[in-house]
Amino acid sequence: MRRLLVLLPTAALAASLSACGGSAVFDIPVGSCMDAASLEGDQVSRIETIDCAEEHDVEAYASTELTGDTYPGKDAILAEADEFCLGEFEPFVGTPFQESDLSFSFLYPTEESWTSSEDREILCLVIAPEPVTGSLRGAAR
């Protein structure tokens, strides 16, 4: 299981992507698209990805691996994920986050996935307020 944190321009909300079937959360590559309608709960194990040419409102835009053998704690992971995903937002979207109508979120490891699955990935997700077709890369909005 991994956690998802949704960061809206003015608020933060913990949520989860859940779906019947789909790809294991550890196997979602950057560039994958999905539907935000599946945001529910607070932990994720599978995500239903869709072709970015189809309508979607979430796209994985960056990832990084955390280092270390010991789980650093949720607060430390959230701080690192927020800093990393915010830093990757403008290069991907083409507009500073503070000026964008898009928001971002990220998947991050739980203590359980860190220990049992050696999960160290933070996966950044850009979220559109309405469905789009195609990639949000360079959307400049």
C-alpha positions as CSV (number, residue, x, y, z in Angstrom):
1,M,0.0,0.0,0.0
2,R,1.1,3.6,-0.7
3,R,-0.5,6.8,0.3
4,L,-1.6,9.7,-1.9
5,L,-1.7,13.3,-0.8
6,V,-3.7,15.7,-2.8
7,L,-2.5,19.3,-2.7
8,L,-5.0,21.8,-4.0
9,P,-3.9,25.4,-4.5
10,T,-5.4,26.5,-1.2
11,A,-5.8,23.3,0.8
12,A,-4.4,19.8,1.4
13,L,-6.5,16.7,1.5
14,A,-5.4,13.1,2.1
15,A,-7.0,10.7,-0.3
16,S,-6.4,7.4,-2.2
17,L,-6.7,6.1,-5.6
18,S,-8.6,2.8,-5.6
19,A,-9.8,0.7,-8.5
20,C,-10.8,-2.8,-9.4
21,G,-7.9,-4.3,-11.3
22,G,-5.4,-1.8,-12.6
23,S,-1.7,-1.7,-12.2
24,A,0.1,-2.3,-9.0
25,V,0.9,1.1,-7.5
26,F,4.6,0.3,-7.6
27,D,4.5,-0.2,-11.4
28,I,3.0,3.2,-12.4
29,P,5.5,5.0,-14.7
30,V,5.9,8.7,-15.2
31,G,3.6,9.6,-18.2
32,S,0.7,7.4,-17.0
33,C,-2.7,9.0,-17.0
34,M,-5.7,8.2,-14.7
35,D,-9.0,9.4,-13.5
36,A,-9.3,11.4,-10.2
37,A,-12.9,10.0,-9.8
38,S,-11.1,7.1,-8.1
39,L,-9.8,9.3,-5.3
40,E,-11.1,7.7,-2.1
41,G,-9.7,6.7,1.3
42,D,-6.1,7.1,2.3
43,Q,-4.1,4.2,0.9
44,V,-3.5,2.8,-2.6
45,S,-2.5,-0.6,-3.8
46,R,-3.7,-0.6,-7.4
47,I,-4.4,2.2,-9.9
48,E,-6.4,2.0,-13.1
49,T,-4.4,3.8,-15.8
50,I,-5.9,5.0,-19.0
51,D,-4.5,6.1,-22.4
52,C,-3.6,9.8,-22.1
53,A,-5.4,10.3,-25.5
54,E,-8.6,9.5,-23.6
55,E,-10.3,11.9,-21.2
56,H,-8.5,11.9,-17.8
57,D,-7.7,14.4,-15.1
58,V,-4.5,13.0,-13.5
59,E,-1.1,12.4,-15.0
60,A,2.1,11.1,-13.3
61,Y,4.8,13.7,-14.1
62,A,7.9,13.0,-12.0
63,S,9.3,10.5,-9.5
64,T,12.2,10.2,-7.2
65,E,13.6,7.6,-4.9
66,L,14.1,8.2,-1.2
67,T,17.3,6.9,0.3
68,G,18.1,5.1,3.5
69,D,17.2,1.8,5.2
70,T,15.2,3.2,8.1
71,Y,11.7,4.7,7.5
72,P,12.2,8.4,7.9
73,G,8.6,9.1,9.2
74,K,5.6,10.4,7.4
75,D,6.3,14.1,8.1
76,A,9.8,13.9,6.6
77,I,8.5,12.0,3.6
78,L,5.7,14.6,3.1
79,A,8.1,17.5,3.3
80,E,10.5,15.9,0.8
81,A,7.7,14.9,-1.6
82,D,6.1,18.4,-1.4
83,E,9.4,20.1,-2.2
84,F,10.3,17.7,-5.0
85,C,6.9,17.7,-6.7
86,L,6.6,21.5,-6.4
87,G,10.1,21.8,-8.0
88,E,9.1,19.5,-10.9
89,F,5.7,21.2,-11.5
90,E,6.8,24.2,-13.5
91,P,9.3,22.4,-15.7
92,F,6.6,19.9,-16.6
93,V,3.5,22.2,-16.9
94,G,5.3,25.3,-18.1
95,T,3.6,27.6,-15.5
96,P,4.6,28.2,-11.9
97,F,2.3,26.3,-9.5
98,Q,1.1,29.5,-7.9
99,E,-0.2,30.8,-11.2
100,S,-1.6,27.5,-12.5
101,D,-5.2,26.2,-12.4
102,L,-3.7,22.7,-12.1
103,S,-2.9,21.2,-8.7
104,F,-0.5,18.4,-7.7
105,S,-0.5,15.4,-5.5
106,F,1.9,12.5,-4.8
107,L,2.0,8.9,-3.9
108,Y,4.5,8.1,-1.2
109,P,5.5,5.0,0.7
110,T,3.9,3.9,4.0
111,E,6.0,2.4,6.7
112,E,4.6,-1.0,5.7
113,S,5.5,-0.6,2.0
114,W,8.9,0.8,3.0
115,T,9.7,-2.3,5.1
116,S,7.9,-5.1,3.2
117,S,8.3,-4.0,-0.4
118,E,11.4,-1.8,-0.2
119,D,9.2,1.0,-1.5
120,R,11.1,4.3,-1.7
121,E,9.4,6.1,-4.6
122,I,7.6,9.4,-4.5
123,L,5.4,9.7,-7.6
124,C,4.2,13.2,-8.5
125,L,0.7,13.6,-10.0
126,V,-0.6,16.7,-11.8
127,I,-4.4,17.2,-11.5
128,A,-6.6,19.1,-13.9
129,P,-9.9,20.7,-12.6
130,E,-11.7,19.2,-15.6
131,P,-11.0,16.2,-17.9
132,V,-8.4,16.7,-20.6
133,T,-7.1,14.7,-23.5
134,G,-3.4,14.4,-24.2
135,S,-0.6,15.1,-21.9
136,L,-0.4,18.1,-19.5
137,R,3.3,18.5,-20.3
138,G,3.8,22.0,-21.5
139,A,0.1,22.9,-21.0
140,A,1.2,26.4,-19.6
141,R,-2.0,26.8,-17.6
